[in-house]
Amino acid sequence: MTKKKKELFEVAEGESIDECLERIKAAGYFPTKRTEKPIFKENVNEGKVEYEPVQRKTIFEARLME
């Protein structure tokens, strides 16, 4: 079975970035891009909707080592 040339790895909750990078390396990939996406919480105050950032999700794009 062949591996994909590109793979996305998400930093799991409770996992450090270094641990995620080690997991990427153990899978046979090397990171090429880091993306952070905010996660928002919707609050309704007096009929007005407000969005509040509560955390962020870190995702690494990785390429297969050849």
C-alpha positions in Angstrom: 0.0 0.0 0.0 1.4 3.4 -1.0 1.2 6.5 1.2 -0.2 9.8 0.0 2.4 12.4 -1.1 0.7 15.1 1.0 -1.0 14.6 4.4 -2.6 16.9 6.9 -1.8 16.4 10.6 -3.8 18.2 13.3 -2.4 18.9 16.7 -4.6 16.9 19.0 -6.1 18.3 22.2 -3.5 17.9 25.0 -0.7 17.3 22.5 2.2 19.8 22.1 3.4 21.0 18.8 6.7 19.1 19.3 4.8 15.9 19.9 2.9 16.4 16.7 6.1 17.0 14.8 7.5 13.8 16.2 4.3 12.0 15.1 4.7 13.4 11.6 8.3 12.3 11.4 7.4 8.8 12.7 4.8 8.5 9.9 7.5 9.2 7.3 6.6 12.8 6.5 8.2 16.2 6.9 6.2 19.4 7.6 6.0 22.0 4.9 3.2 24.4 6.1 1.6 25.3 9.4 -1.9 26.8 9.5 -3.8 28.0 12.5 -7.6 28.3 12.4 -9.6 30.1 15.1 -12.6 28.4 16.7 -15.4 30.8 17.7 -18.2 30.7 20.2 -21.5 32.4 19.3 -23.0 34.6 22.0 -26.4 36.3 21.8 -26.7 39.5 23.8 -30.0 41.5 23.6 -30.8 39.9 20.2 -27.4 40.8 18.8 -25.1 37.9 17.8 -21.4 38.2 18.7 -18.6 35.8 17.9 -15.9 35.3 20.5 -12.7 33.4 19.7 -12.2 30.6 22.3 -9.3 28.5 20.9 -7.4 27.7 17.8 -6.7 24.6 15.8 -3.1 24.1 14.5 -2.8 22.0 11.3 0.4 20.9 9.6 0.6 20.0 5.9 3.4 17.4 5.4 5.0 15.8 2.4 6.3 12.2 2.1 10.0 11.7 2.7 11.6 10.0 -0.3 
